[in-house]
Amino acid sequence: MRTAFGTVRKRSDEDGVGLVETLIAVGILGLALTALLSAVSTGSLASSRSQERVTAENMARSQLEYVKSQPYATPPATYATVTPTAGGYAVSVGAEAIPNADSAIEKVTVTVTRNGKTLFVTEDYKVDR
């Protein structure tokens, strides 16, 4: 090939990166970034769900301890609920008699919901002492 500065020869050890190699490299990088972003998104979602579950469980346990500290009420009974923190959580408490059992024992059920979805339910017994 002739140029204004003379003849230019291509040497076999001066091969550059071709278009095909560049496109393959870009494709591989794109796939790697997609996999990485997917993993980060999944981890974030799992962490959020775990935090929501732990909050609901703590609220239920707190409510159950509060109910146990209150005077015994003959079932079916209602107990005041601990005011949940902001975030759409709601706590409900139900107490019912146990069939064919001592009348001085009741089963207490605490349910924690968030935005209408039940997150955690726990049951325990309260005895009239």
N, C-alpha and C positions, 0 to 999 in steps of 0.2 A: 504494500500500500504506500502510495506516495503522498507526502504532505509538503508544506512550504519549507519545512526544516529538513527534509530528506526522507529517506525510506524508513518506515517503521516496520519492524518485524515482531511478530508475536512469538514469544518463547513459550515452550510447553510447560515450564514451571511457573508461569505467571497467570495461571487460570484464575479468574475471579469467581465470585459467587453469582450463580445464575438466578433467573427469575423463579424457576421451579423450586430450587433449594430455599429461597427466601419465603415463598408461599408456604412451603411445608413447615418451616420454622415458625412462621406466624400462626399457622393452624395449630401446631403443638402447644405453643404458648397460650393461645386462646382456650384450648381444652383444659390446660392446667389451671388457668385462672378461673374458668367456670367451675371446675371441681372444688377449688379452694373457696370460692364464694358460696357454693352450695353447702360445704361443710360448716362454714361460719354461720350461715343462716340457720341450719339445723341445730347447731349448738346453742345459739341464742334462743331459739324457740323452746328447746328442752329446759334451759335454765329458767326461762320465764314460767313455764308450767310447774317446774319444781318449786319455785318461790311461791307461786299461788297455792300450791298444795300445802306447803309448810305453814303459810299464813293461816289457811283454813283449819289445819290441825291444831295449831296453837290457840286459835279462837275457840274451837270446840272444847279443848281441854280446860281453858280458862272458864268457859261457861259452865262446864260440868262441875268444876270445883266451887264455883259460885253457888250453884244449885245445892250442892251438898252442904254448904255452910248455912243455908236458909232453914228456917223451921219446917218440919215435916208437914205436908199438906195431903189430906186424904185424896187418893186418886179417884177419878181423873182430875189432875191438878195442872195448874199453869204456874210457871215461875217467871219472874222478871228476867229479861235478857240483858246481857252486858252489851252496851252500845258498841257496835262494830266501828272500826276506823273507816275512813273514807276509802273509796275504791270499789264501791258497788257490792260489798259483802253484806250478808244478812244472816242472822242467827235465829233459829227457832228451837223451842224446847217443848217436849211433850212428856208427860208422866202418866203411866197407866198401871192399873193393878195387875198382878200376876195371877192368872186363874189357878184355883186349887192350891193357893199358897197362903201364908200368913198375911193377915190384913195390914200388918205394920211394915210391909215392904212394897216398893214400887219400882218399876223399870223406867228409867229416865233416858230419853233419846234426844240427842242434840244434833241438829242438822245445820251445816253452813253452806250457803249458796252465794253465788256471785253472778249478777246479771241474769238471774233466773236458772242458772245451771248448778246442780248439786255438786259440791266439791268434796265434802267430807261428812260422814255420818258416824256417830259413836254412841254406844249405849252403856249404861252402868246402872247400878241398883242403889236406891236410897232407903235407909231403914229408919223407922221412928224409934228413937232412943230416948 
